[in-house]
Amino acid sequence: MLRVPDLAAIRDPGAYLFTVASNLARDLARRERPDRTVLDVDDPLVQEELAELPGFAGQLDAEQRVRRLTEVLHQLPPKCHAAVVMQFWQGLSYEEIAQRLGVSTHMVKKYLSQAMVHCRRRMRRLR
């Protein structure tokens, strides 16, 4: 949310956060397909896809989505959770996250990928 120049433009911060996590999970699920295609999260096409609203967003009210997303994010391992917080709440780069966590940028990408898969799977089950 720190990357958004005008926070007033976000009508529902909870839904916005849910969308970010859901899209992360969707991207990671694509990475885990049998073909193991590598997906670059810095790619403009991927970023465009991340901006899409998930199809099931309208099925649940915003409060439920936020509660569920919070629950799912707290299930992540500590460093994985920290990487998500630093990336999406604090707006840090992979390099900055790597430095703070004491890991490589590759590991940061792996943490974020794990978070996407976890969130996608758990949010799908909680519908």
C-alpha positions, 0 to 999 in steps of 0.5 A: 500500500506504500507504493500507492501514491494516493491512498484515498484512491483505494476504496477498500484497503482490506480487499486491496490487500486480499487481492495482492495476496491472492495474485501472489498465490496465483503466480506461485501456483503457476510456477509449480506447474509440472513444466516448472516455467520460471515466472519473473515477478518484475516482468511488466506482463506479470505486474499487469496480471498482479493488478487484476482482481480475483474472480471470487472477490465479490463472493465474500464480504470484505471483512471476511476476506481480511480475516481469512487473509490475516489468518492465512498469512500468519500460518507462513513460516517467520521469514516467509511472512516477514518477506511478504510484509516487507514487500507488500506493506513496506514496499522494499525491494528484493535486495533490501529484504534480503539484506534485512533477513540475511539471505540472498535475493533468490531466497527472498523470491523463493519466500514470496513464491511460497507465500503465494502458493500457500495463500492461494491454496488456503484461500481457495479452501476457505471459500 
